[in-house]
């Protein structure tokens, strides 16, 4: 069995390693040489997804940084948290720097005889994929900008968040650093995401991307909402626009859309990669069942994958969007009922139980 993955990055490297361990030949195609230029970004991985990866022979336990407590503040109640999840004995989720995860997966891929990286003429390669004039049983496309996405995966629910994200890495004095917290500030949500005892990544989503935000404004906002750290240095600021999307049709012939080309969400809850990992878990289970009974990996598995994931992804994407819109409204209009709502939620153990489960597993 041969599968081609189009696009090079964390999701394709993860899926490539997972499928190759099932004795499937994997080819990873990318138009350009991948160079990771952003050192300030991190990804959060939930407990459930870490367990799934370990089961698939991708053990990240010693490489991730554990988070045992999550607090949420709004701008009006900055001195007191409005929601508090934790502390817990076990981890709520874990964090790892993007480039460190890529390095680990690249090293693992190079040792795997079932994985190869291919570089071909762009035009001829896509034409052969579309005409199905190739050796692959399935093609999985991760790239939202290539010819395949533009020609066959354009029917999607798009969301312009009218926001830009700014990421910074803080270096600070050593501390326990297992608390992740988020403040819904006057400019937008700002999240402090611990990477180690001496480093913390900060992600600020600024509303109204047409507004020009100076670097010194961002740094001043970080300092204003810093509750823990004795900062030694602040890295350069990385910027990117925020847009969301959800594909309506998951596959075309034997080509499956995956990762960002399938769904993109607001980084508010750090759930982008976790959504993709949940998709991987379902796809991996479907592949295992096919292999167990001796069935081929053909396009019929793509329809089955869509049936099992489409409703879950729809609910999760719109759930994240609802949370984002609620806090935007609350900050803008200073909703007088917010304090009572958050007081109720903060003291409701059932709400905390099921919201934590939803964040961990993607469903209640």
N, C-alpha and C positions, 0 to 999 in steps of 0.2 A: 504494500500500500504506500502511495506517495501523496504527500500533501504539500502545497506551496503556500507560504505565508508572505503576504505583500506588505511591506512597511517594517521599519526596524526601530525597536524601542522596547520598553519594559513589557507591554502586553504580548508582543509577538515572541520575545525571548522566553517569557514565562510559558506561553502555550506551546512553543516549540519544544521546550524541555519536557513538558508534561506528555505530549503526544509521542515524542521520540522514545520515552521510557516504555511505551507500549509496542515497541519494535516497528514503528512507522517511520518511513523515510521522510525527513523534513527538509525542504529547501526554503530559505528565507531570502526574499528578493527586496532590494532597495535601490532606488534610482541614484542616490547620492551616498557618499561616505558619511556615516553617522559620526558626528562629533558633539559630545555633550559640553555645552558652553555655560550651562547654568549650574552653579554650585550651591545656590541658596534654597533650592526647592527640596521638599521632602514629600514622601507619600506615607499615609497612614494605612495600616493593615489591621483588620479586626481579628479578634481571637479565633473566630470560626474559620476565617480565611487562612490564618496561619496554620491551623490544624489541617486544613485541606491541602495546603502546599507541602506540609511535612509528609502527609500520606502519599503525595505524588513525588516524593524524593527531592523536594526543594525545602530544606530545613533552614529557616532564617532566624531561629530562636537566638542564636549567639550574635547575630548581626543587627538586630533591631533594638530600639530603646523603648522600654515599657512605660506606659501611661496608666497610672492607678487612680487618677482623679481628674474630673472635668468640671470647670466652673464657667458660668455664663453671666455676663454683666450687660446692662444697658447704660446708655449715656446719662440718664437721669439718676440712676441708682448706682453710680460708679463705686461708691465705698462699700456697698453690700451686694453680694452675688444674688441674681434672681433665680438661678437654677444651679444645683450642685449634684453631680453624679459621682459619688464616691466619698471618701476613699474606699478602695476595695483591696482585699488581699491578693486576688488574682488581677490580671491586667484588663483594663477596659479596651485598649487597643495598643498598637505599637507603631513606632515611627522609624523610618530609615531615609537617609539622603538618596535622592534620585540616582546620582552618579555612582554611589557605592553599590546600589542594587544592580545597576547596569553592569558594572565591572564584575560583580559576582556571577551574574547570569551569562555574560560573555565568556568568562573563564570556564564555566560549566559546559557551555555549548561547544567550545573548542575541543573539549575532551570527549565529546559524544560523537561517535562514528555515524550515527543516524542523522546528524544535522550538518548541513552545508549552507554557506552563504553564497548567493549567486549574483553576478553583475552581468546584465545583458543590455543589448540595444533597447532603449526604452520603447520606441514605436513598435518594433517587431515583437517584443515580448508581450505587450498588452494586446496586440492584434491576435497573437497565437492563443492567449488566454480567452479572449472573447469568442473566437471561432472554435474554441475547444480543440485546437490543433496542438496538443501538448501531452506530456506523459503523466500529468497529475490527476489523481482520482478526485480530489477536492482542492479548491482554491479559497483561502481565507484572507480577506482584504481588511487591513487596519488603517489604510491611508484615506482620509476623507477628501483629499485634494486631487487624487490622480484621475486618469481617464475613466477607469471603471466606475468610481464613485460618481463622477459627473454625468456619465452616460446612462447608468443603470440604477444608482442608489441616490436619486435626487428628491424622491418623494418623502419629505421628512417634516416633522413639527419643529420649527425653528424658534429660538428664543433669544432676543437681544437683551442682555441684562443691563445695557447702557452703563457698563462698569468696566474698569480696568483693574487688574491685579498687580500688586507690587510685592516682591519677595526680597527679604533681607536676612542675613545671617548674623546673629549676635554672638560675640564671644564674651564670656563673663566669668566671674569668680566661681569656683567649684561649689555646687550645691546638690541637694538630693534630686531635684528637677524631674519629678514625675507627675507634675500638675500641668495639664494643658488648659488654657483658658481663652475665652473669646469675649471681646467687648464690641457692642454695637455702637460705635462711635459716631460723632457728628458727620464724618466723611463716609462711613461705611463700616462693615464688620472687620475687625482686626484680630487675628488669631496668633497666639504664642504657642509654638509647637516644639517641645524639647527634643533635641537630637542626642544629647549626652549630658554629663554632669557639668560641662563647661560651654556648651553650644546650644542655641535655640534659634529655630527658624521662625520668622514672622511673616505672615501673609496678610496684606491689607487690600481689601476690595473697595475701591473708591467709586461711589455712585456718580453718574453723569461723566462719561468718559470724554465728553467734549471740554470739560473743565481742565485747565492746565494745572497740574499739581507739581509743585517744586519738590526737589529731594529734601530740602530742609524742612518743609511742612511735614513730610512723611516721618522724618527722623524725630521731629518735635512731638508728633503724635505718638510714636513708639515710646518715647521717654515719658510722656504724660500718662500713658496707660500701663507702663511697666510697674508691676507690683512686687516683683521678686528679685530681679537681677541687679548685681553690681557690674555694670557693663564696662568691658575693657576696650572693645572695638566694635564697629558696625561696618559690614561689607558694603560693596556697591549694590545699588538697587536694580533688580531685574524687573521688567515690565512686560505685560501681555494683556490683550483684550479678552473680555469674557463673553462668550456666546454659548448658548445651549442648543442641543438638537436631539431629536429622537426619530430614528428611521421607522417608516411605516411598513416597508417590505424588507425582510431580513436577508433574502437570498434571490439570486438570479441564476437559473440553470444550476451549475455545480459550484457557483461562487457565493460564499457567505460573507456578509459584512460583520465586523467584530471591533471591539474596543471603541475608540473615539469615533470611528466611522459609523458605529451603531448608535451610540448615545454619548452625549457630553452634558455634564451638569455643573451647576455653580459649585465652587470649591468650599462653600459655606460650612459643610459638615465633613469635608475631607473624604467623600465617598466615591469619587470617580473611579479609581482603580478597584475599589471593593465591588462595585457593580460589575466590572469586567471579570473579576475573579469569580463571582457567583455564576456568571455566564459560563466561565471555563469549567466550573465544577459540574454543571448540568451537561455541558458538551462532553466532558470526560466520561461521565457516567453512561451517556448514550453510546459513546465509542466502545467502552468496556462491554456493554451488552451485545453490541454487534460482533465484536471479536469472540466473545464467549460462545455464541451460537453459530459462528462461521459465516455471518452475513457480510457483504462488502460495504465499504464506506462510500456510498454513492449519494446523489442529491436528495434521496428520500430522508436521510438523517437531518438535512437542513430544515425541512418542513417540520419534523418532529422537534427540533431545537426551537424553532420559532413558536410553536404551540406551547412549549413549556416555559418560555421566558418572556414572551411579549407582554402579557398582562402584568407580570411582576415588575418589569422595567417601566412600564407606563405608570403604575402606581408609585413607584419609588421616585421617578423623575418629577412627577407632579407634586409629590409630598415635599421634596426639597424646595421646589419653586414656591410652594405655599408658605413654608417657613421663612424663606427669604423675603417674600412680599409682606408677610405679617410684620417682621421686624422693621422693614422699610417704612411701612405705614405707622408703626408705633413710634419710631424716631421722628418722623416728619410732623405728625399731628399731636404727639405727646398724649396718646390715648389715656384718659383718666381711669379706665378700667384695668389697665395692664397690671398695676401693682397687685390688685386682688386676684387676677388670673394667675400670675406667677406665684403668688403666695399659696394658692390652692395647689398648683402643680408641684411646687417645691415640697409640699407636705403630703403629697399623694404617692404612696409607695407603689400602687398599681400602675400609675402613669410612668414612673421611673423604671419599673420592671419591664414593661412592654416597649417603651421607647428605646431602652438599652438593647433589648432583644431585636428590635427593628433595625437599629444601627449596626448590630453585629451580624445579623443573618439576612437582612433585606426584606424580611416578612415577620409578622407577629406569630 
